[in-house]
Amino acid sequence: MKKIILLIAVVALIATCYGQQLPQQSTPVPQTDYLLKSKNQKKGAWVLLGTGTSLGLIGIASFPKDYVWLDFWGTNTASAESSATFSGVLFVVGVVATLTSIPLFIASGKNKRKAMRSSVGFKSEQLSLPFKSGSMQKSMPAVAISIKL
């Protein structure tokens, strides 16, 4: 009796485990997620480019006209020195922001290309099911997600 119960338990366990799938290591990202990520990156890149260009131009425009570059031409007043420092900082921050927008534009383009290459659709998947005298092939509808890397 114990052998029969053990045999039934093993067969039930095998039949149950046969249909389970291994967990995927990484979940694929659908096309809409890539497009949304690309849109947000492009928006951020444009904001950085516009802000950086504006700050750079303001830094150039606000630089004092009476600033002396070399000491043997004269000396700078305290207000000209502080104004030049502030304008220089604005210019450098603007250039850095403008240069930071370049990788965002590149990443946005890559994500858009990934979204265009990925596809979602339906396909018929062949499933092997245990049957009385072996196994039986059954066709099951499945959602197919392909991402070409």
C-alpha positions in Angstrom: 0.0 0.0 0.0 2.9 2.4 0.9 4.5 1.7 -2.5 1.3 2.5 -4.4 0.8 5.8 -2.5 4.5 6.7 -3.1 4.2 5.8 -6.8 1.0 8.0 -7.1 2.7 10.9 -5.4 5.8 10.6 -7.6 3.6 10.5 -10.8 1.5 13.4 -9.6 4.7 15.4 -8.8 6.2 14.6 -12.3 3.0 15.5 -14.1 2.7 18.8 -12.2 6.4 19.8 -12.6 6.4 18.9 -16.3 4.4 22.0 -17.3 6.4 24.5 -15.2 8.9 26.8 -16.7 12.1 28.1 -15.4 12.1 31.7 -14.2 13.6 34.1 -16.6 16.8 35.8 -15.6 15.7 39.2 -17.0 12.3 40.3 -18.2 12.2 41.7 -21.7 11.2 45.3 -22.0 8.3 45.9 -24.3 8.4 48.4 -27.2 6.4 51.1 -25.5 8.8 51.2 -22.5 11.7 51.7 -24.8 9.8 54.5 -26.7 8.9 56.2 -23.4 12.5 56.0 -22.2 13.7 57.5 -25.5 11.2 60.3 -25.3 12.1 61.2 -21.7 15.8 61.1 -22.5 15.4 63.3 -25.5 13.3 65.8 -23.5 16.0 65.9 -20.8 18.7 66.3 -23.5 16.9 69.3 -25.0 16.4 70.9 -21.6 20.1 70.5 -20.8 21.1 71.8 -24.3 18.8 74.9 -24.0 19.8 75.6 -20.4 23.5 75.1 -21.1 23.4 77.4 -24.1 21.4 80.1 -22.3 23.8 80.0 -19.3 26.8 80.1 -21.5 25.5 83.1 -23.5 24.5 84.9 -20.3 28.0 84.3 -18.9 29.6 85.8 -22.0 27.2 88.7 -22.2 27.6 89.6 -18.5 31.4 89.5 -18.5 32.7 93.0 -17.5 34.0 95.2 -20.4 36.6 96.9 -18.2 38.2 93.6 -17.1 42.0 93.7 -17.4 43.5 90.4 -18.5 47.1 91.0 -17.9 48.6 92.7 -14.8 50.9 95.1 -16.7 47.9 96.7 -18.4 46.5 97.7 -15.1 44.5 96.3 -12.1 41.0 95.2 -11.8 38.5 96.7 -9.4 36.8 94.4 -6.8 33.5 94.6 -8.6 35.0 93.8 -12.0 36.8 90.8 -10.4 33.7 89.4 -8.7 31.6 90.0 -11.8 34.2 88.2 -14.0 34.3 85.3 -11.6 30.5 85.0 -11.6 30.4 85.3 -15.4 33.1 82.6 -15.8 31.2 80.2 -13.5 28.0 80.8 -15.5 29.9 80.1 -18.7 31.6 76.9 -17.4 28.3 75.5 -16.0 26.6 76.2 -19.4 29.3 74.4 -21.3 29.1 71.4 -19.0 25.4 71.3 -19.3 25.6 71.5 -23.1 28.2 68.7 -23.2 26.1 66.6 -20.9 23.2 66.7 -23.3 25.2 64.8 -26.0 25.2 61.4 -24.3 21.5 61.8 -23.6 20.8 62.4 -27.3 22.9 59.3 -28.1 21.1 57.1 -25.5 17.7 58.3 -26.7 18.6 57.3 -30.3 19.8 53.9 -29.1 16.6 53.2 -27.2 14.4 54.3 -30.1 16.3 51.9 -32.4 15.8 49.1 -29.8 12.1 49.9 -29.7 11.8 49.7 -33.5 13.6 46.4 -33.6 11.6 44.7 -30.8 8.3 43.2 -31.7 5.3 41.7 -29.9 2.9 39.3 -31.4 1.1 36.0 -31.2 2.5 32.6 -32.3 1.6 29.0 -32.0 3.8 27.1 -29.5 4.1 23.3 -29.6 3.6 21.8 -26.2 4.4 18.2 -25.3 1.9 16.8 -22.8 2.2 13.4 -21.1 -0.4 10.9 -22.3 -1.4 7.3 -21.5 1.1 5.7 -23.9 3.8 8.4 -24.2 3.4 12.1 -25.0 1.0 14.1 -27.1 1.8 17.3 -29.0 -0.6 20.1 -28.6 -0.6 23.6 -30.2 -1.1 26.4 -27.7 -1.4 30.2 -28.5 1.4 32.3 -27.0 2.5 35.9 -26.8 5.9 36.3 -28.5 8.2 39.1 -27.5 11.5 39.4 -29.4 14.2 41.9 -28.7 17.1 41.9 -31.1 20.2 43.1 -29.2 
